[in-house]
Amino acid sequence: MMLTYRPSRAAVVTASVAACAAVVVILGREVAEGDTLRIDTAILDAIHRHASPLLDRIATFASFMGGPGVVAVALALVAYVFVRGTRREAAVMAIGMIVAEVLDLVLKELFDRVRPDLWLRAAVSGESFPSGHALASTVIYGLVAYTVARRWPGHTMLIGAIAAFVVAAIAFSRLYLGVHWPSDVVAGVAIGYLCLTATIVFARRSSARVRARRP
């Protein structure tokens, strides 16, 4: 009789965290040395060859959902958890979002990478590495998925897939619009996943403490 091994959720998360940490370290080193420029440029050129007015509009909307849109989602999420969950858990989520944003700003300043300028595009300020849209979207839409999945645990896979699709669409939009290098986006998602995981761990511990204190 053949036994099937199914890794635990903790093992999967641990492996994912280790993989993301490795990606961040490796990409950070390669970007600092300029070794990703050739493949970054080739990928952006390949994407741009398929540009169209319809895709322009879709990408612009997706990018908006990773910028001003994601801020609105973050505020709504914290307010919802504050009202329906616990104040401590809402505070943990808010702190996690703020830490992610500060980390993004620090890394941008540290790497000081210039944004792509391969074709005519809308002007965008700030440094390129990592992608703040990809980082913030991973954290915030990930927290939305975590919160919704707790309410409907039977649909965890579907909720996670939807959140992953939203993040992927936002990340790809930054490449399509030519405002980030692919390595920026990959690093942003990886860093975002690390921040997301840490925030969820602390949020779960906070909720457990509150439940333990209740009579």
Buried (B, 14 or more C-beta within 10 A) or exposed (E): EEEEEEEEEEEEBEEBBEEBBEBBEEBBEBBBEEEBBEEBBEBBEEBBEEBEEEBEEBBEEBBBBBBEBBBEBBEEBBEBBBEEBBEBBBBBBBEBBEBBBEBBEEBBEEBEBEBBEEEEEEEBEEBBBBBBBBBBBBBBBBBBBBBBBEEEEEEBEEBBEBBBEBBBBBBBBBBBBBBBBBBBBBBBBBBBBBBBBBBBBBBBEBBEEBEEEEE
